[in-house]
């Protein structure tokens, strides 16, 4: 029985990577990683319970490569996890061509670097994927950082933000944008848990202008958009507008566009174009992003369709951070 989905289309490429790092099989990589006291399979499962098997094995391979290279710092390990994910990308697919696996590793590495202060899941309140990613980052990243990373969710709809906050134990921040003055007013902050989850702030905006103001308020320097139900009227316009204003201020901002790819469409003209179409959400993401991912921010099956692994892009960010931190902690313990 195959270990994971799409085994036949992936295994030739995977075996080349295994050979490069002197592993006989994927089963050997799992044993190798677990000998260091890290259960990567379980970390990925906890992050997004509906993730496909291929996602778990991709992270196991990435972790084994990082260990084989002798890396000890979480930020370095995170970048190498991307090699494992990239090895699982189906040859010739959208994900393979865009090097999305490598991109995921590099994004996680950014979040573990001290010069990244605030990371935003931009929109996505319509699904739990942003919450899944945020939870893993909140529980993991600051274990190895000196300067704590702030994590926020910024999406369309105040009711949705309140519900996501309450269910997941985040801090709900109720704002009101003054359209005459351009000021953003904080009306209420309500924390729903005392632990690390409670440090995640969740905002709901009425429109793009308020969304951009929230980004400025939190001084966001890295974000990832969700590919949810309102992409054309919130997250992509927010990211594009905020990027323009940040650059005018002389500040850095790294924008990641999640979602898109062949078949991700919102208009009959795009559907008619068939495989030649990027799709509307993909096209909009390319207008502001520094890195373009492939497939849904939340739905494993759609990410799988793009030739990547079966895990939402937002939870993938959390899994990358969590696995990298777990490896650093395990290796530090071995030295004691």
Buried (B, 14 or more C-beta within 10 A) or exposed (E): EEBBBBBEEBBEBBBEBBEEBEBEEBEEBBEBBBEBEBBBBEBBBBBBEBBBBBBBBBBBBBBBBBBBEEBBBBBBBBBBBBBBBBBBBBEEBBBBEBBBBBBBBBBBBBBBBEEBBBBBBBBBBBBBBBBBBBBBBBBBBBBBBEEEBBBBBBBBBBEBBBBBBBEBBBBBBBBBBEEEEEEBEEEEEEBBBEEBBBBBBBBBBBBBBBBBBBBBBBEBBBBBBBBBBBBEEBBBBBBBBBBEBBEEEEEEBBBBBBBBBBBBBBEEEBEEBEEEBBBBBBBBBEEBBEBBBBBBBBBBEBBBBBBBBBBBBBBBBBBBBBBBBBBBBBBEEEEE
